[in-house]
Amino acid sequence: PGTVEVSFELPDDQALAARVVEAIFQAHSYQEPVIRIQPILASRSKGLDDRANPNRWWNTTGDWKKVAASATETA
């Protein structure tokens, strides 16, 4: 059989992580599954100063949608 890797994210909650680890041990086909738990940091709003970029996820005016719609109409 091949190797399967499963990756998922949880909120920062140690009790929840402990329950998830226990469930993995209960469901796993052998006694020693490899489990790695790592904290992660993520941000959608930090980094390059591209607030004027019309394609940013917070752009609710939809000016990028107008360009996409006109391209679709001409296709």
CHARMM internal coordinates of N, CA and C (Angstrom, degrees):
IC EDIT
DIST 1 N 1 CA 1.4669
DIST 1 CA 1 C 1.5181
ANGL 1 N 1 CA 1 C 110.97
DIST 1 C 2 N 1.3201
ANGL 1 CA 1 C 2 N 115.63
DIHE 1 N 1 CA 1 C 2 N 152.58
DIST 2 N 2 CA 1.4519
ANGL 1 C 2 N 2 CA 121.54
DIHE 1 CA 1 C 2 N 2 CA 179.18
DIST 2 CA 2 C 1.5127
ANGL 2 N 2 CA 2 C 112.37
DIHE 1 C 2 N 2 CA 2 C -82.41
DIST 2 C 3 N 1.3023
ANGL 2 CA 2 C 3 N 114.75
DIHE 2 N 2 CA 2 C 3 N -179.01
DIST 3 N 3 CA 1.4534
ANGL 2 C 3 N 3 CA 121.48
DIHE 2 CA 2 C 3 N 3 CA 178.31
DIST 3 CA 3 C 1.5124
ANGL 3 N 3 CA 3 C 108.98
DIHE 2 C 3 N 3 CA 3 C -102.14
DIST 3 C 4 N 1.3093
ANGL 3 CA 3 C 4 N 116.59
DIHE 3 N 3 CA 3 C 4 N 136.83
DIST 4 N 4 CA 1.4587
ANGL 3 C 4 N 4 CA 121.97
DIHE 3 CA 3 C 4 N 4 CA 177.76
DIST 4 CA 4 C 1.5138
ANGL 4 N 4 CA 4 C 108.08
DIHE 3 C 4 N 4 CA 4 C -117.76
DIST 4 C 5 N 1.3253
ANGL 4 CA 4 C 5 N 116.18
DIHE 4 N 4 CA 4 C 5 N 130.96
DIST 5 N 5 CA 1.4563
ANGL 4 C 5 N 5 CA 120.78
DIHE 4 CA 4 C 5 N 5 CA 176.10
DIST 5 CA 5 C 1.5139
ANGL 5 N 5 CA 5 C 108.25
DIHE 4 C 5 N 5 CA 5 C -112.19
DIST 5 C 6 N 1.3200
ANGL 5 CA 5 C 6 N 116.09
DIHE 5 N 5 CA 5 C 6 N 130.43
DIST 6 N 6 CA 1.4574
ANGL 5 C 6 N 6 CA 121.84
DIHE 5 CA 5 C 6 N 6 CA 178.05
DIST 6 CA 6 C 1.5154
ANGL 6 N 6 CA 6 C 107.52
DIHE 5 C 6 N 6 CA 6 C -117.82
DIST 6 C 7 N 1.3177
ANGL 6 CA 6 C 7 N 116.55
DIHE 6 N 6 CA 6 C 7 N 132.35
DIST 7 N 7 CA 1.4570
ANGL 6 C 7 N 7 CA 121.93
DIHE 6 CA 6 C 7 N 7 CA -179.88
DIST 7 CA 7 C 1.5214
ANGL 7 N 7 CA 7 C 108.76
DIHE 6 C 7 N 7 CA 7 C -129.13
DIST 7 C 8 N 1.3221
ANGL 7 CA 7 C 8 N 117.21
DIHE 7 N 7 CA 7 C 8 N 137.37
DIST 8 N 8 CA 1.4589
ANGL 7 C 8 N 8 CA 120.85
DIHE 7 CA 7 C 8 N 8 CA 177.32
DIST 8 CA 8 C 1.5211
ANGL 8 N 8 CA 8 C 108.85
DIHE 7 C 8 N 8 CA 8 C -155.73
DIST 8 C 9 N 1.3156
ANGL 8 CA 8 C 9 N 115.76
DIHE 8 N 8 CA 8 C 9 N 167.07
DIST 9 N 9 CA 1.4623
ANGL 8 C 9 N 9 CA 121.62
DIHE 8 CA 8 C 9 N 9 CA -178.93
DIST 9 CA 9 C 1.5128
ANGL 9 N 9 CA 9 C 109.75
DIHE 8 C 9 N 9 CA 9 C -119.09
DIST 9 C 10 N 1.3343
ANGL 9 CA 9 C 10 N 115.14
DIHE 9 N 9 CA 9 C 10 N 147.01
DIST 10 N 10 CA 1.4571
ANGL 9 C 10 N 10 CA 122.87
DIHE 9 CA 9 C 10 N 10 CA 177.74
DIST 10 CA 10 C 1.5144
ANGL 10 N 10 CA 10 C 108.86
DIHE 9 C 10 N 10 CA 10 C -129.66
DIST 10 C 11 N 1.3268
ANGL 10 CA 10 C 11 N 117.67
DIHE 10 N 10 CA 10 C 11 N 156.71
DIST 11 N 11 CA 1.4565
ANGL 10 C 11 N 11 CA 119.10
DIHE 10 CA 10 C 11 N 11 CA 171.21
DIST 11 CA 11 C 1.5379
ANGL 11 N 11 CA 11 C 109.58
DIHE 10 C 11 N 11 CA 11 C -65.04
DIST 11 C 12 N 1.3064
ANGL 11 CA 11 C 12 N 116.84
DIHE 11 N 11 CA 11 C 12 N 161.41
DIST 12 N 12 CA 1.4652
ANGL 11 C 12 N 12 CA 121.95
DIHE 11 CA 11 C 12 N 12 CA -179.62
DIST 12 CA 12 C 1.5313
ANGL 12 N 12 CA 12 C 109.00
DIHE 11 C 12 N 12 CA 12 C -72.26
DIST 12 C 13 N 1.3245
ANGL 12 CA 12 C 13 N 115.81
DIHE 12 N 12 CA 12 C 13 N 85.37
DIST 13 N 13 CA 1.4655
ANGL 12 C 13 N 13 CA 122.22
DIHE 12 CA 12 C 13 N 13 CA -175.66
DIST 13 CA 13 C 1.5275
ANGL 13 N 13 CA 13 C 107.66
DIHE 12 C 13 N 13 CA 13 C -144.96
DIST 13 C 14 N 1.3336
ANGL 13 CA 13 C 14 N 116.76
DIHE 13 N 13 CA 13 C 14 N 105.05
DIST 14 N 14 CA 1.4629
ANGL 13 C 14 N 14 CA 120.34
DIHE 13 CA 13 C 14 N 14 CA -175.08
DIST 14 CA 14 C 1.5224
ANGL 14 N 14 CA 14 C 112.45
DIHE 13 C 14 N 14 CA 14 C -64.93
DIST 14 C 15 N 1.3186
ANGL 14 CA 14 C 15 N 117.96
DIHE 14 N 14 CA 14 C 15 N -35.30
DIST 15 N 15 CA 1.4669
ANGL 14 C 15 N 15 CA 120.43
DIHE 14 CA 14 C 15 N 15 CA 179.14
DIST 15 CA 15 C 1.5291
ANGL 15 N 15 CA 15 C 110.12
DIHE 14 C 15 N 15 CA 15 C -64.73
DIST 15 C 16 N 1.3289
ANGL 15 CA 15 C 16 N 116.31
DIHE 15 N 15 CA 15 C 16 N -42.09
DIST 16 N 16 CA 1.4638
ANGL 15 C 16 N 16 CA 120.27
DIHE 15 CA 15 C 16 N 16 CA 177.81
DIST 16 CA 16 C 1.5278
ANGL 16 N 16 CA 16 C 110.54
DIHE 15 C 16 N 16 CA 16 C -64.32
DIST 16 C 17 N 1.3288
ANGL 16 CA 16 C 17 N 116.89
DIHE 16 N 16 CA 16 C 17 N -43.08
DIST 17 N 17 CA 1.4642
ANGL 16 C 17 N 17 CA 120.53
DIHE 16 CA 16 C 17 N 17 CA 179.00
DIST 17 CA 17 C 1.5295
ANGL 17 N 17 CA 17 C 110.53
DIHE 16 C 17 N 17 CA 17 C -60.78
DIST 17 C 18 N 1.3158
ANGL 17 CA 17 C 18 N 117.36
DIHE 17 N 17 CA 17 C 18 N -40.52
DIST 18 N 18 CA 1.4643
ANGL 17 C 18 N 18 CA 120.70
DIHE 17 CA 17 C 18 N 18 CA 178.73
DIST 18 CA 18 C 1.5266
ANGL 18 N 18 CA 18 C 111.16
DIHE 17 C 18 N 18 CA 18 C -63.47
DIST 18 C 19 N 1.3337
ANGL 18 CA 18 C 19 N 117.27
DIHE 18 N 18 CA 18 C 19 N -40.32
DIST 19 N 19 CA 1.4711
ANGL 18 C 19 N 19 CA 120.56
DIHE 18 CA 18 C 19 N 19 CA 178.18
DIST 19 CA 19 C 1.5279
ANGL 19 N 19 CA 19 C 111.00
DIHE 18 C 19 N 19 CA 19 C -66.27
DIST 19 C 20 N 1.3349
ANGL 19 CA 19 C 20 N 116.53
DIHE 19 N 19 CA 19 C 20 N -39.78
DIST 20 N 20 CA 1.4674
ANGL 19 C 20 N 20 CA 120.34
DIHE 19 CA 19 C 20 N 20 CA 178.92
DIST 20 CA 20 C 1.5300
ANGL 20 N 20 CA 20 C 110.45
DIHE 19 C 20 N 20 CA 20 C -64.69
DIST 20 C 21 N 1.3209
ANGL 20 CA 20 C 21 N 117.26
DIHE 20 N 20 CA 20 C 21 N -44.21
DIST 21 N 21 CA 1.4672
ANGL 20 C 21 N 21 CA 120.85
DIHE 20 CA 20 C 21 N 21 CA 178.67
DIST 21 CA 21 C 1.5242
ANGL 21 N 21 CA 21 C 110.10
DIHE 20 C 21 N 21 CA 21 C -60.97
DIST 21 C 22 N 1.3143
ANGL 21 CA 21 C 22 N 117.55
DIHE 21 N 21 CA 21 C 22 N -43.73
DIST 22 N 22 CA 1.4639
ANGL 21 C 22 N 22 CA 120.63
DIHE 21 CA 21 C 22 N 22 CA 178.84
DIST 22 CA 22 C 1.5256
ANGL 22 N 22 CA 22 C 111.03
DIHE 21 C 22 N 22 CA 22 C -62.55
DIST 22 C 23 N 1.3215
ANGL 22 CA 22 C 23 N 117.65
DIHE 22 N 22 CA 22 C 23 N -40.63
DIST 23 N 23 CA 1.4679
ANGL 22 C 23 N 23 CA 121.09
DIHE 22 CA 22 C 23 N 23 CA 178.16
DIST 23 CA 23 C 1.5274
ANGL 23 N 23 CA 23 C 110.88
DIHE 22 C 23 N 23 CA 23 C -64.14
DIST 23 C 24 N 1.3326
ANGL 23 CA 23 C 24 N 117.11
DIHE 23 N 23 CA 23 C 24 N -38.42
DIST 24 N 24 CA 1.4712
ANGL 23 C 24 N 24 CA 120.21
DIHE 23 CA 23 C 24 N 24 CA 177.76
DIST 24 CA 24 C 1.5270
ANGL 24 N 24 CA 24 C 109.91
DIHE 23 C 24 N 24 CA 24 C -63.41
DIST 24 C 25 N 1.3275
ANGL 24 CA 24 C 25 N 117.08
DIHE 24 N 24 CA 24 C 25 N -44.62
DIST 25 N 25 CA 1.4650
ANGL 24 C 25 N 25 CA 119.76
DIHE 24 CA 24 C 25 N 25 CA 178.62
DIST 25 CA 25 C 1.5237
ANGL 25 N 25 CA 25 C 111.28
DIHE 24 C 25 N 25 CA 25 C -62.04
DIST 25 C 26 N 1.3213
ANGL 25 CA 25 C 26 N 117.43
DIHE 25 N 25 CA 25 C 26 N -38.81
DIST 26 N 26 CA 1.4666
ANGL 25 C 26 N 26 CA 120.66
DIHE 25 CA 25 C 26 N 26 CA -179.44
DIST 26 CA 26 C 1.5273
ANGL 26 N 26 CA 26 C 111.82
DIHE 25 C 26 N 26 CA 26 C -67.74
DIST 26 C 27 N 1.3258
ANGL 26 CA 26 C 27 N 117.14
DIHE 26 N 26 CA 26 C 27 N -35.94
DIST 27 N 27 CA 1.4652
ANGL 26 C 27 N 27 CA 121.09
DIHE 26 CA 26 C 27 N 27 CA -174.68
DIST 27 CA 27 C 1.5253
ANGL 27 N 27 CA 27 C 113.30
DIHE 26 C 27 N 27 CA 27 C -91.51
DIST 27 C 28 N 1.3242
ANGL 27 CA 27 C 28 N 117.66
DIHE 27 N 27 CA 27 C 28 N -16.54
DIST 28 N 28 CA 1.4587
ANGL 27 C 28 N 28 CA 120.64
DIHE 27 CA 27 C 28 N 28 CA -173.73
DIST 28 CA 28 C 1.5209
ANGL 28 N 28 CA 28 C 111.30
DIHE 27 C 28 N 28 CA 28 C -71.48
DIST 28 C 29 N 1.3262
ANGL 28 CA 28 C 29 N 115.80
DIHE 28 N 28 CA 28 C 29 N 149.05
DIST 29 N 29 CA 1.4660
ANGL 28 C 29 N 29 CA 121.00
DIHE 28 CA 28 C 29 N 29 CA -174.94
DIST 29 CA 29 C 1.5322
ANGL 29 N 29 CA 29 C 113.79
DIHE 28 C 29 N 29 CA 29 C -76.58
DIST 29 C 30 N 1.3045
ANGL 29 CA 29 C 30 N 117.95
DIHE 29 N 29 CA 29 C 30 N -15.29
DIST 30 N 30 CA 1.4637
ANGL 29 C 30 N 30 CA 119.52
DIHE 29 CA 29 C 30 N 30 CA 173.40
DIST 30 CA 30 C 1.5199
ANGL 30 N 30 CA 30 C 108.31
DIHE 29 C 30 N 30 CA 30 C -139.92
DIST 30 C 31 N 1.3194
ANGL 30 CA 30 C 31 N 116.77
DIHE 30 N 30 CA 30 C 31 N 172.64
DIST 31 N 31 CA 1.4630
ANGL 30 C 31 N 31 CA 121.77
DIHE 30 CA 30 C 31 N 31 CA -164.89
DIST 31 CA 31 C 1.5260
ANGL 31 N 31 CA 31 C 116.15
DIHE 30 C 31 N 31 CA 31 C -77.34
DIST 31 C 32 N 1.3208
ANGL 31 CA 31 C 32 N 118.94
DIHE 31 N 31 CA 31 C 32 N -14.78
DIST 32 N 32 CA 1.4577
ANGL 31 C 32 N 32 CA 119.55
DIHE 31 CA 31 C 32 N 32 CA -173.07
DIST 32 CA 32 C 1.5243
ANGL 32 N 32 CA 32 C 112.73
DIHE 31 C 32 N 32 CA 32 C -128.86
DIST 32 C 33 N 1.3167
ANGL 32 CA 32 C 33 N 118.33
DIHE 32 N 32 CA 32 C 33 N 68.97
DIST 33 N 33 CA 1.4657
ANGL 32 C 33 N 33 CA 118.85
DIHE 32 CA 32 C 33 N 33 CA 175.80
DIST 33 CA 33 C 1.5296
ANGL 33 N 33 CA 33 C 109.81
DIHE 32 C 33 N 33 CA 33 C -68.49
DIST 33 C 34 N 1.3115
ANGL 33 CA 33 C 34 N 116.42
DIHE 33 N 33 CA 33 C 34 N 149.95
DIST 34 N 34 CA 1.4615
ANGL 33 C 34 N 34 CA 121.32
DIHE 33 CA 33 C 34 N 34 CA 176.56
DIST 34 CA 34 C 1.5236
ANGL 34 N 34 CA 34 C 107.39
DIHE 33 C 34 N 34 CA 34 C -84.77
DIST 34 C 35 N 1.3217
ANGL 34 CA 34 C 35 N 116.00
DIHE 34 N 34 CA 34 C 35 N 121.41
DIST 35 N 35 CA 1.4674
ANGL 34 C 35 N 35 CA 121.20
DIHE 34 CA 34 C 35 N 35 CA -179.51
DIST 35 CA 35 C 1.5230
ANGL 35 N 35 CA 35 C 107.47
DIHE 34 C 35 N 35 CA 35 C -127.43
DIST 35 C 36 N 1.3144
ANGL 35 CA 35 C 36 N 116.44
DIHE 35 N 35 CA 35 C 36 N 126.38
DIST 36 N 36 CA 1.4685
ANGL 35 C 36 N 36 CA 122.16
DIHE 35 CA 35 C 36 N 36 CA 175.64
DIST 36 CA 36 C 1.5158
ANGL 36 N 36 CA 36 C 107.51
DIHE 35 C 36 N 36 CA 36 C -119.45
DIST 36 C 37 N 1.3176
ANGL 36 CA 36 C 37 N 116.46
DIHE 36 N 36 CA 36 C 37 N 126.91
DIST 37 N 37 CA 1.4622
ANGL 36 C 37 N 37 CA 121.06
DIHE 36 CA 36 C 37 N 37 CA 176.27
DIST 37 CA 37 C 1.5193
ANGL 37 N 37 CA 37 C 106.98
DIHE 36 C 37 N 37 CA 37 C -117.85
DIST 37 C 38 N 1.3406
ANGL 37 CA 37 C 38 N 115.97
DIHE 37 N 37 CA 37 C 38 N 121.95
DIST 38 N 38 CA 1.4565
ANGL 37 C 38 N 38 CA 121.05
DIHE 37 CA 37 C 38 N 38 CA -177.24
DIST 38 CA 38 C 1.5217
ANGL 38 N 38 CA 38 C 109.69
DIHE 37 C 38 N 38 CA 38 C -132.79
DIST 38 C 39 N 1.3276
ANGL 38 CA 38 C 39 N 117.58
DIHE 38 N 38 CA 38 C 39 N 138.21
DIST 39 N 39 CA 1.4664
ANGL 38 C 39 N 39 CA 118.94
DIHE 38 CA 38 C 39 N 39 CA 171.96
DIST 39 CA 39 C 1.5300
ANGL 39 N 39 CA 39 C 109.13
DIHE 38 C 39 N 39 CA 39 C -73.14
DIST 39 C 40 N 1.3062
ANGL 39 CA 39 C 40 N 116.60
DIHE 39 N 39 CA 39 C 40 N 145.26
DIST 40 N 40 CA 1.4641
ANGL 39 C 40 N 40 CA 120.51
DIHE 39 CA 39 C 40 N 40 CA 177.16
DIST 40 CA 40 C 1.5178
ANGL 40 N 40 CA 40 C 109.30
DIHE 39 C 40 N 40 CA 40 C -130.41
DIST 40 C 41 N 1.2964
ANGL 40 CA 40 C 41 N 115.17
DIHE 40 N 40 CA 40 C 41 N 153.43
DIST 41 N 41 CA 1.4546
ANGL 40 C 41 N 41 CA 122.28
DIHE 40 CA 40 C 41 N 41 CA 174.68
DIST 41 CA 41 C 1.5157
ANGL 41 N 41 CA 41 C 107.62
DIHE 40 C 41 N 41 CA 41 C -120.34
DIST 41 C 42 N 1.3073
ANGL 41 CA 41 C 42 N 116.66
DIHE 41 N 41 CA 41 C 42 N 138.30
DIST 42 N 42 CA 1.4588
ANGL 41 C 42 N 42 CA 120.32
DIHE 41 CA 41 C 42 N 42 CA 178.84
DIST 42 CA 42 C 1.5191
ANGL 42 N 42 CA 42 C 109.00
DIHE 41 C 42 N 42 CA 42 C -143.21
DIST 42 C 43 N 1.2987
ANGL 42 CA 42 C 43 N 115.56
DIHE 42 N 42 CA 42 C 43 N 147.11
DIST 43 N 43 CA 1.4543
ANGL 42 C 43 N 43 CA 120.73
DIHE 42 CA 42 C 43 N 43 CA 177.23
DIST 43 CA 43 C 1.5077
ANGL 43 N 43 CA 43 C 109.18
DIHE 42 C 43 N 43 CA 43 C -149.51
DIST 43 C 44 N 1.2874
ANGL 43 CA 43 C 44 N 116.02
DIHE 43 N 43 CA 43 C 44 N 137.93
DIST 44 N 44 CA 1.4580
ANGL 43 C 44 N 44 CA 120.65
DIHE 43 CA 43 C 44 N 44 CA 175.45
DIST 44 CA 44 C 1.5214
ANGL 44 N 44 CA 44 C 111.29
DIHE 43 C 44 N 44 CA 44 C -101.38
DIST 44 C 45 N 1.3165
ANGL 44 CA 44 C 45 N 117.36
DIHE 44 N 44 CA 44 C 45 N -8.04
DIST 45 N 45 CA 1.4549
ANGL 44 C 45 N 45 CA 118.19
DIHE 44 CA 44 C 45 N 45 CA -172.93
DIST 45 CA 45 C 1.5218
ANGL 45 N 45 CA 45 C 113.84
DIHE 44 C 45 N 45 CA 45 C -115.16
DIST 45 C 46 N 1.3212
ANGL 45 CA 45 C 46 N 119.41
DIHE 45 N 45 CA 45 C 46 N -1.06
DIST 46 N 46 CA 1.4566
ANGL 45 C 46 N 46 CA 120.98
DIHE 45 CA 45 C 46 N 46 CA 179.90
DIST 46 CA 46 C 1.5155
ANGL 46 N 46 CA 46 C 109.61
DIHE 45 C 46 N 46 CA 46 C -108.65
DIST 46 C 47 N 1.2898
ANGL 46 CA 46 C 47 N 116.02
DIHE 46 N 46 CA 46 C 47 N 156.29
DIST 47 N 47 CA 1.4600
ANGL 46 C 47 N 47 CA 120.08
DIHE 46 CA 46 C 47 N 47 CA 179.81
DIST 47 CA 47 C 1.5087
ANGL 47 N 47 CA 47 C 109.49
DIHE 46 C 47 N 47 CA 47 C 126.47
DIST 47 C 48 N 1.3102
ANGL 47 CA 47 C 48 N 116.87
DIHE 47 N 47 CA 47 C 48 N -132.50
DIST 48 N 48 CA 1.4556
ANGL 47 C 48 N 48 CA 120.62
DIHE 47 CA 47 C 48 N 48 CA -178.70
DIST 48 CA 48 C 1.5194
ANGL 48 N 48 CA 48 C 110.81
DIHE 47 C 48 N 48 CA 48 C -65.28
DIST 48 C 49 N 1.3196
ANGL 48 CA 48 C 49 N 115.30
DIHE 48 N 48 CA 48 C 49 N 146.64
DIST 49 N 49 CA 1.4634
ANGL 48 C 49 N 49 CA 119.70
DIHE 48 CA 48 C 49 N 49 CA 177.40
DIST 49 CA 49 C 1.5211
ANGL 49 N 49 CA 49 C 108.25
DIHE 48 C 49 N 49 CA 49 C -84.51
DIST 49 C 50 N 1.3111
ANGL 49 CA 49 C 50 N 115.98
DIHE 49 N 49 CA 49 C 50 N 83.18
DIST 50 N 50 CA 1.4605
ANGL 49 C 50 N 50 CA 119.80
DIHE 49 CA 49 C 50 N 50 CA 179.87
DIST 50 CA 50 C 1.5277
ANGL 50 N 50 CA 50 C 110.79
DIHE 49 C 50 N 50 CA 50 C -120.10
DIST 50 C 51 N 1.3305
ANGL 50 CA 50 C 51 N 115.23
DIHE 50 N 50 CA 50 C 51 N 41.41
DIST 51 N 51 CA 1.4673
ANGL 50 C 51 N 51 CA 119.99
DIHE 50 CA 50 C 51 N 51 CA 179.63
DIST 51 CA 51 C 1.5167
ANGL 51 N 51 CA 51 C 112.12
DIHE 50 C 51 N 51 CA 51 C -60.13
DIST 51 C 52 N 1.3193
ANGL 51 CA 51 C 52 N 117.60
DIHE 51 N 51 CA 51 C 52 N -26.32
DIST 52 N 52 CA 1.4638
ANGL 51 C 52 N 52 CA 120.55
DIHE 51 CA 51 C 52 N 52 CA -179.87
DIST 52 CA 52 C 1.5279
ANGL 52 N 52 CA 52 C 112.05
DIHE 51 C 52 N 52 CA 52 C -83.21
DIST 52 C 53 N 1.3125
ANGL 52 CA 52 C 53 N 117.81
DIHE 52 N 52 CA 52 C 53 N -5.78
DIST 53 N 53 CA 1.4592
ANGL 52 C 53 N 53 CA 121.57
DIHE 52 CA 52 C 53 N 53 CA -179.67
DIST 53 CA 53 C 1.5313
ANGL 53 N 53 CA 53 C 109.37
DIHE 52 C 53 N 53 CA 53 C -67.07
DIST 53 C 54 N 1.3238
ANGL 53 CA 53 C 54 N 118.85
DIHE 53 N 53 CA 53 C 54 N 117.56
DIST 54 N 54 CA 1.4609
ANGL 53 C 54 N 54 CA 120.54
DIHE 53 CA 53 C 54 N 54 CA -177.26
DIST 54 CA 54 C 1.5221
ANGL 54 N 54 CA 54 C 113.11
DIHE 53 C 54 N 54 CA 54 C -70.44
DIST 54 C 55 N 1.3125
ANGL 54 CA 54 C 55 N 118.30
DIHE 54 N 54 CA 54 C 55 N -9.85
DIST 55 N 55 CA 1.4626
ANGL 54 C 55 N 55 CA 120.90
DIHE 54 CA 54 C 55 N 55 CA -179.39
DIST 55 CA 55 C 1.5229
ANGL 55 N 55 CA 55 C 113.48
DIHE 54 C 55 N 55 CA 55 C -94.54
DIST 55 C 56 N 1.3251
ANGL 55 CA 55 C 56 N 117.58
DIHE 55 N 55 CA 55 C 56 N 3.73
DIST 56 N 56 CA 1.4572
ANGL 55 C 56 N 56 CA 120.03
DIHE 55 CA 55 C 56 N 56 CA 179.25
DIST 56 CA 56 C 1.5167
ANGL 56 N 56 CA 56 C 109.96
DIHE 55 C 56 N 56 CA 56 C -65.59
DIST 56 C 57 N 1.3221
ANGL 56 CA 56 C 57 N 115.97
DIHE 56 N 56 CA 56 C 57 N 151.49
DIST 57 N 57 CA 1.4602
ANGL 56 C 57 N 57 CA 121.16
DIHE 56 CA 56 C 57 N 57 CA -175.16
DIST 57 CA 57 C 1.5212
ANGL 57 N 57 CA 57 C 112.63
DIHE 56 C 57 N 57 CA 57 C -63.45
DIST 57 C 58 N 1.3276
ANGL 57 CA 57 C 58 N 119.08
DIHE 57 N 57 CA 57 C 58 N -23.32
DIST 58 N 58 CA 1.4590
ANGL 57 C 58 N 58 CA 119.21
DIHE 57 CA 57 C 58 N 58 CA -179.00
DIST 58 CA 58 C 1.5263
ANGL 58 N 58 CA 58 C 112.61
DIHE 57 C 58 N 58 CA 58 C -88.36
DIST 58 C 59 N 1.3115
ANGL 58 CA 58 C 59 N 117.18
DIHE 58 N 58 CA 58 C 59 N 2.13
DIST 59 N 59 CA 1.4586
ANGL 58 C 59 N 59 CA 120.43
DIHE 58 CA 58 C 59 N 59 CA 179.87
DIST 59 CA 59 C 1.5271
ANGL 59 N 59 CA 59 C 108.61
DIHE 58 C 59 N 59 CA 59 C -73.81
DIST 59 C 60 N 1.3124
ANGL 59 CA 59 C 60 N 116.19
DIHE 59 N 59 CA 59 C 60 N 99.99
DIST 60 N 60 CA 1.4681
ANGL 59 C 60 N 60 CA 120.09
DIHE 59 CA 59 C 60 N 60 CA -176.79
DIST 60 CA 60 C 1.5195
ANGL 60 N 60 CA 60 C 112.71
DIHE 59 C 60 N 60 CA 60 C -93.69
DIST 60 C 61 N 1.3298
ANGL 60 CA 60 C 61 N 117.49
DIHE 60 N 60 CA 60 C 61 N -4.63
DIST 61 N 61 CA 1.4661
ANGL 60 C 61 N 61 CA 118.50
DIHE 60 CA 60 C 61 N 61 CA -178.37
DIST 61 CA 61 C 1.5142
ANGL 61 N 61 CA 61 C 111.75
DIHE 60 C 61 N 61 CA 61 C -77.35
DIST 61 C 62 N 1.3094
ANGL 61 CA 61 C 62 N 116.81
DIHE 61 N 61 CA 61 C 62 N -21.33
DIST 62 N 62 CA 1.4522
ANGL 61 C 62 N 62 CA 120.36
DIHE 61 CA 61 C 62 N 62 CA 174.22
DIST 62 CA 62 C 1.5122
ANGL 62 N 62 CA 62 C 115.25
DIHE 61 C 62 N 62 CA 62 C 76.63
DIST 62 C 63 N 1.3514
ANGL 62 CA 62 C 63 N 118.77
DIHE 62 N 62 CA 62 C 63 N 21.05
DIST 63 N 63 CA 1.4577
ANGL 62 C 63 N 63 CA 118.75
DIHE 62 CA 62 C 63 N 63 CA 178.85
DIST 63 CA 63 C 1.5293
ANGL 63 N 63 CA 63 C 111.02
DIHE 62 C 63 N 63 CA 63 C -63.24
DIST 63 C 64 N 1.3163
ANGL 63 CA 63 C 64 N 118.70
DIHE 63 N 63 CA 63 C 64 N -28.54
DIST 64 N 64 CA 1.4599
ANGL 63 C 64 N 64 CA 121.10
DIHE 63 CA 63 C 64 N 64 CA 175.95
DIST 64 CA 64 C 1.5236
ANGL 64 N 64 CA 64 C 110.38
DIHE 63 C 64 N 64 CA 64 C -70.07
DIST 64 C 65 N 1.3397
ANGL 64 CA 64 C 65 N 116.79
DIHE 64 N 64 CA 64 C 65 N -28.95
DIST 65 N 65 CA 1.4642
ANGL 64 C 65 N 65 CA 120.22
DIHE 64 CA 64 C 65 N 65 CA 178.51
DIST 65 CA 65 C 1.5254
ANGL 65 N 65 CA 65 C 110.39
DIHE 64 C 65 N 65 CA 65 C -68.27
DIST 65 C 66 N 1.3363
ANGL 65 CA 65 C 66 N 116.10
DIHE 65 N 65 CA 65 C 66 N -35.31
DIST 66 N 66 CA 1.4650
ANGL 65 C 66 N 66 CA 120.11
DIHE 65 CA 65 C 66 N 66 CA -179.96
DIST 66 CA 66 C 1.5274
ANGL 66 N 66 CA 66 C 110.50
DIHE 65 C 66 N 66 CA 66 C -62.92
DIST 66 C 67 N 1.3325
ANGL 66 CA 66 C 67 N 116.21
DIHE 66 N 66 CA 66 C 67 N -41.05
DIST 67 N 67 CA 1.4596
ANGL 66 C 67 N 67 CA 120.48
DIHE 66 CA 66 C 67 N 67 CA 179.17
DIST 67 CA 67 C 1.5247
ANGL 67 N 67 CA 67 C 109.66
DIHE 66 C 67 N 67 CA 67 C -65.33
DIST 67 C 68 N 1.3223
ANGL 67 CA 67 C 68 N 116.97
DIHE 67 N 67 CA 67 C 68 N -44.20
DIST 68 N 68 CA 1.4654
ANGL 67 C 68 N 68 CA 120.82
DIHE 67 CA 67 C 68 N 68 CA 179.87
DIST 68 CA 68 C 1.5214
ANGL 68 N 68 CA 68 C 110.93
DIHE 67 C 68 N 68 CA 68 C -64.84
DIST 68 C 69 N 1.3322
ANGL 68 CA 68 C 69 N 117.40
DIHE 68 N 68 CA 68 C 69 N -39.02
DIST 69 N 69 CA 1.4630
ANGL 68 C 69 N 69 CA 120.81
DIHE 68 CA 68 C 69 N 69 CA -179.38
DIST 69 CA 69 C 1.5212
ANGL 69 N 69 CA 69 C 110.82
DIHE 68 C 69 N 69 CA 69 C -66.93
DIST 69 C 70 N 1.3376
ANGL 69 CA 69 C 70 N 117.72
DIHE 69 N 69 CA 69 C 70 N -41.48
DIST 70 N 70 CA 1.4610
ANGL 69 C 70 N 70 CA 119.57
DIHE 69 CA 69 C 70 N 70 CA -179.77
DIST 70 CA 70 C 1.5271
ANGL 70 N 70 CA 70 C 110.81
DIHE 69 C 70 N 70 CA 70 C -67.91
DIST 70 C 71 N 1.3380
ANGL 70 CA 70 C 71 N 117.72
DIHE 70 N 70 CA 70 C 71 N -33.42
DIST 71 N 71 CA 1.4635
ANGL 70 C 71 N 71 CA 120.77
DIHE 70 CA 70 C 71 N 71 CA 177.02
DIST 71 CA 71 C 1.5263
ANGL 71 N 71 CA 71 C 110.33
DIHE 70 C 71 N 71 CA 71 C -67.29
DIST 71 C 72 N 1.3257
ANGL 71 CA 71 C 72 N 116.74
DIHE 71 N 71 CA 71 C 72 N -36.74
DIST 72 N 72 CA 1.4631
ANGL 71 C 72 N 72 CA 120.88
DIHE 71 CA 71 C 72 N 72 CA 178.94
DIST 72 CA 72 C 1.5200
ANGL 72 N 72 CA 72 C 110.91
DIHE 71 C 72 N 72 CA 72 C -68.71
DIST 72 C 73 N 1.3318
ANGL 72 CA 72 C 73 N 116.64
DIHE 72 N 72 CA 72 C 73 N -38.04
DIST 73 N 73 CA 1.4607
ANGL 72 C 73 N 73 CA 120.83
DIHE 72 CA 72 C 73 N 73 CA -179.05
DIST 73 CA 73 C 1.5251
ANGL 73 N 73 CA 73 C 111.59
DIHE 72 C 73 N 73 CA 73 C -66.87
DIST 73 C 74 N 1.3379
ANGL 73 CA 73 C 74 N 117.12
DIHE 73 N 73 CA 73 C 74 N -34.42
DIST 74 N 74 CA 1.4641
ANGL 73 C 74 N 74 CA 120.12
DIHE 73 CA 73 C 74 N 74 CA -178.40
DIST 74 CA 74 C 1.5253
ANGL 74 N 74 CA 74 C 112.18
DIHE 73 C 74 N 74 CA 74 C -82.55
DIST 74 C 75 N 1.3221
ANGL 74 CA 74 C 75 N 116.95
DIHE 74 N 74 CA 74 C 75 N -12.80
DIST 75 N 75 CA 1.4793
ANGL 74 C 75 N 75 CA 120.29
DIHE 74 CA 74 C 75 N 75 CA -178.05
DIST 75 CA 75 C 1.5108
ANGL 75 N 75 CA 75 C 112.13
DIHE 74 C 75 N 75 CA 75 C -78.97
END
COOR INIT
IC SEED 1 N 1 CA 1 C
IC BUILD
